[in-house]
Amino acid sequence: MTCNEIKELTVPYLELDLEPSRVRDVTTHLNGCAGCRAEMEAVRQVLVRVKGMAVPDPGDQFWREFPHRVRHEMARLQSTATTLAGPSRYQRFWGGVVTAKRTLALAASLLLVVSAWLLRGQFDEATAPAPSVSQPGQPVKMAASQPRRADRGQDSEFATVDLPAVVDADWHDYWEVDPDAALMEMAGHVDRQTMDRLLADI
């Protein structure tokens, strides 16, 4: 045990209000620590003196006036409490502002969640151009792909590298030209569960 722990257990130790295992721990510490032993003795002497003091009897007059004083003090506190019971205009205004902020934050969070849920299929269902098979050693052709699902009906077109299928080409040659397109094409041949497992840590 540390000296700070002993300081917190001093009074319960002296009043025999500890479990036997804790008493053993405190006693072991006190046997090895002179500072804690001296402090424990000082606290023990104070407790002995306090317990040895007799509480004086306040007398009959105190006991006769005591109920009246209690009633008078309670009436005074109740009158003060009734004037302060209701919230002020200031408190009502700021309470409303805080409630409005919380409501707006909750609404914004729900909007984000619903939007993400609705848009999750947009990117999964994007159509990719069918790869054309090139022979290794031939230059890589550039072709315009179909617009993604979100872009259909617009005039934008995306130029991509026309890459061969996984089984038909040496991917090393195409990796040098456009590694991102090569990765996307290779990923297109992997099932969704495998992709989810691969990208789970990203």
N, C-alpha and C positions, 0 to 999 in steps of 0.2 A: 504494500500500500504506500501511497505517496503522502507527504506531509499535508497537502491540501485536503486529501480525503480524510485524514485523521482529524483535521480541524472541523470538518463537517460532522463527524461522528463523535465529537467530544462529549456533548451533553447526553445523547442517547447512551453512550458507553458508561458515563458516570451514573446515570439513572437506571442502568441495567435494562435498557429497552432495545437491545440488539439480539440478533440470532447468535447462537453459540459459535458458529463458524466465523462470523464477523468479529465477535469478542476475541477469539483466538488471533485473528489477523491484526487487530488493533494492539493487542497485548504484545505480539511478536514485534510489531513496529516500535512500540514504546520501549521495549527492552534494548533496541539498537539505536534509538534516536533521542539524544539528551534534550534537544530543543523542544520536541513534541512532549516529552515527559514533563519538562518544566511548565509548559503551557497548560498541560492537562492538570497539573497540581494547582496552578493558579485558578483555573476555572472551578476545580473541585472546592477550593476554599471559599470562593464567592458563593457557590451553590449552598454550602453548609451554612454560611452566614445568613443568606436570604431565607433559607428554610427555618433557621433558628429564630428569626424575628417573628414576634407575635403581631398579628394584625389587630390594630386597636379597634374597639367597638365605637362606632360613630355616635352612639347615644340615642335616646328615645326621640329627641327632637328631630334628628335626621330621618328616622324611620317614619315619623308623622308627616314630615314635609315631602318626603321622597315621591309618593304617588302623585301629589299635586304638581311637583316639578316636572315629572315625566309627562303628565297630561298636558301641561302648559307648553312644553317643548315640542310635543307631537302636534299640537294644534298649530304652532308657529310654522313647523316644517310643512304641514299639509297646506296651509295658506300660500306659502312660497311655491310649493309644487303645483298648485292649481294655476297660478299666474304664469308659470314657466312650462306648463304641460304641453301646450300645442306648439307645433313648429312655427317658426317665424316665416315671413314672406320670403326672406332670403333663402332659408333652408328649403322651402317648398320649390322655389325657382330652380336652384341648383340640383335638387333631387330629381326634378323633371328632366333637366339637361342630361344628367348621368344616365337616367333610364333611357332617354332617346338615343344616346351614344351606344349603349349596350344593344338596343334593338337594331340600330343600323349596322353595327358590327356583326350581329348574328345574321341579318339579312344578306350582307355582303358575303359572309362565309358560305351560306347556303347557296347563293348564286354561283360562287366559284365551284362548289362541289357539283351542282347540277350541270353547269356548263362543261366541266371536265368529263362528266359522265356522258353527256350528249355528244361531245366531240371526240370521244375515244375511238369511235368507229371510223371517223373521217380519214384518219391516217392509215388505219389498217386496211381499208378497202381501196386505197389509191391504186390505180392501174399502172402497171409498169410495162414498157415496151417489150415485146418478145425479142430475145437476143438472136442475132444472126451469127452463124458460125463462121469465124475467120480462120484462116490457116496461120499457124505460127510463122513468123517471118514476114507476113504481109502487113501493110500499114493498117492501123486501126481506123475504121470509118467513123465519121461523125454523122449521127442521124437525129432527126427531130423526133422526140417522143410524143406520145399522146399527153395531153394535159392531165394533171391529177384530177381526181373526182371533184375536189373543191374548186378547181379552175376551169371546169368544163363550161363551154359556152363563152369563154373569154378568148381574146385574140392572142394570149401569151402562149409561147411554146418554149420548151426547155431542151437544150441540146445536151445529149448524153453520149457517152462512148458506147458503141454497139459491141458488146462483149460476147464471147462464145459461152456455151453451157459449161458447167463444171467438168463434165466427163470428156468434153471435146477439145480442150485446149490446155496449153501450159499457162497457168495463171501468172507465173512469174513475169512473162513478157508484158502482160496487161497491167500488172501491179506497178511496173515502172511508169507507165503512161498516166494512170489515174487510180491511185489506191482506193479512194473512196468509192468510186463506181465499181471497182472489182469486189470490194467488200460487200456492197449492196447486192450485187449479182449473186455472189456466193451465199449470202444470207437468204436470198430468195429461194434457194434450193434446200434450206433447212426448215424443218417443221416448226410451228409456232411454240410448242412447249419447250423444245430445245433452245430456241432463241430467248424465251423468257428466263430459262435457267442461266443462260450465258450472260444476259444483261441484268440479272437481278441485283448484282452488287454495284452496278454503275449508277 
